[in-house]
Amino acid sequence: MGGRAAYIAVDWGTTNRRAYAMTAGGVVVDTLQDECGVIALKPGDYPGAIATLRDRFGVQTIVAAGMVGSTRGWREAPYIDAPATLHALGAASLDVAPDVQIIPGVALRTGPRPDVMRGEEVQVLGAISTGAAPPTALFCQPGTHNKWIETVDGAITDFATVMTGELFALVRSHGILAGMLDGPVADGVAFRDGLRRGRESQHLAAALFEVRAGVLLDRLAPADAAAYASGLMIGADVGTRADLGDRPVHLLGGGALAALYTVAITEAGGCAVTVPDGSTTAGIHAIWSSRA
């Protein structure tokens, strides 16, 4: 098993929860993944959920990150300002109950635009703490809300949240393109054509209507419409980065969406480097160690 558990690390998201029994040396000895995300719980449900985790893993101390500390979660753990380090996250962690800590997120409060994150900061800084990424780097975390995250000397200094995944899901299910985007989304000619159009277009909304027009005028095969539209949106997202040729992009996460972003980054002249799994637990462990 690798040793006795000292605490439980929890990546508590909107829809899913991932819990890990961790040794004092940072080794994962047991795991649990379920759909007990924050949208499935009311504030009064959390003590029971915590008790269930303790019974499951046989250990008392819990360190949680993610949306559990949001206004939609158990209790709000106020954002800390960028630049943000693991030490700063640990110092600002919120004690919500005996032996239960919630790690805060990171905010951009000043400057040209506001932005916030919860959970991604732990993964980014965890990757740096293990040497999986350098202290000064550019990260991309594909998902419902894609994150571009910049670090300097081991601190998160800037980031941008892009609603690419959510927008694709919305246009796929609602509006004038609904019913046209039922085909598969995968790498191929249609997806790469969409990538190029997305990078070139200055008007994503207009380019998306071209999907409908293309199908109606027999310029786009109906079976290719979803892949093309996905390429459009991911291409527009990646196309906002003018610095892809300057340094590698450290890609957080795996699966089909990360693979599509790898293609998009490469097609745009960048180099995508996949960060191995384990960054979230590494980040939580570094914070637990600093407070233990």
C-alpha positions, -999 to +999 in steps of 0.1 A: +000+000+000+030+023+004+025+034+041+000+047+065-022+076+055-016+109+074-043+130+058-069+132+030-063+155+000-095+164-018-099+180-053-135+191-048-150+204-081-183+215-094-196+181-105-169+156-093-149+149-062-116+132-061-102+122-027-067+107-020-054+091+012-018+106+015+011+095+035+033+120+054+058+116+025+032+125-001+024+091-015-011+083-026-022+050-009-059+050-017-083+070-039-120+078-043-137+095-072-174+102-073-200+127-085-204+144-050-194+178-064-206+211-049-237+212-071-249+180-054-245+194-019-260+220+003-238+237+030-254+216+057-245+184+038-207+189+042-202+177+078-218+144+067-197+142+036-165+149+056-175+121+081-180+097+052-145+105+038-130+099+073-147+066+077-137+056+042-100+063+046-096+060+084-079+093+088-090+126+104-072+156+087-086+169+054-071+194+030-094+204+002-090+225-029-114+237-057-150+248-058-157+236-022-142+270-012-164+291-036-196+309-029-214+278-043-195+255-019-192+249+018-177+282+029-159+308+009-122+308+012-113+343-001-091+346-031-055+357-027-041+381-051-016+372-078+014+368-077+005+337-058+028+310-044+022+277-026+034+293+006+008+321+002-020+296-005-011+276+026-009+307+048-044+318+036-061+284+038-093+285+057-100+263+087-137+255+082-140+228+109-116+209+132-089+193+111-105+205+078-087+232+057-098+247+024-072+261+001-082+295-015-082+304-052-063+332-069-077+365-082-066+393-106-082+423-089-063+451-106-050+457-142-070+457-174-093+428-166-105+408-136-102+370-134-104+342-108-095+306-105-100+278-079-082+245-081-060+251-112-035+271-091-028+240-069-022+219-100+001+244-116+022+251-085+022+214-077+037+206-111+064+232-104+071+218-070+078+183-084+100+196-113+074+185-139+074+221-151+099+249-147+093+278-123+088+302-151+064+288-177+032+290-196+004+265-188-028+255-206-055+236-188-083+226-212-118+221-198-152+237-197-134+269-190-099+267-205-071+284-185-040+300-198-017+305-167+017+322-165+042+317-138+074+336-129+099+322-104+074+297-090+045+323-086+013+326-106+015+361-121-012+362-148-039+340-162-069+341-186-101+321-185-117+313-218-152+298-219-145+277-250-158+244-238-190+259-223-197+279-255-193+249-277-217+229-254-242+258-256-242+262-294-243+224-298-275+222-277-293+255-282-298+280-310-296+279-347-267+253-348-285+228-326-291+196-345-262+204-369-234+195-344-244+160-335-215+144-353-182+133-337-155+157-326-120+143-334-088+154-350-090+152-388-093+174-419-125+191-407-111+199-373-079+213-387-098+234-412-118+248-383-086+255-364-072+276-393-104+295-398-107+301-360-071+315-358-077+337-389-111+351-380-115+383-360-152+376-356-159+342-340-197+348-340-196+353-378-174+323-383-197+301-364-227+311-386-205+299-415-210+264-402-247+266-409-242+282-442-216+257-452-239+228-445-268+244-463-247+252-494-230+218-495-196+233-487-194+214-454-204+178-449-230+175-421-210+148-405-180+171-402-199+201-388-192+194-351-155+188-356-152+219-377-171+240-352-149+226-324-119+235-344-132+270-349-136+277-313-104+260-301-085+278-329-099+311-318-089+304-283-053+293-291-051+321-316-053+347-288-018+336-277+009+355-296+037+339-276+033+302-285+066+302-305+085+316-276+083+288-251+067+254-246+031+252-234+028+229-204-005+211-209-024+201-177-048+172-179-054+144-204-081+129-225-096+138-258-099+176-252-062+179-242-053+159-273-072+184-295-055+214-277-021+197-284-030+196-321-042+232-320-011+245-302+012+226-326-007+239-357-003+274-344+035+270-342+038+261-305+051+231-287+028+213-262+044+194-233+021+172-213+025+174-175+022+140-159-006+132-135-002+139-098+002+177-099-029+184-078-019+160-050+017+173-051+004+209-047-020+199-018+008+179-002+032+209-003+006+231+014-002+204+040+035+200+047+039+237+052+011+237+078+016+204+095 
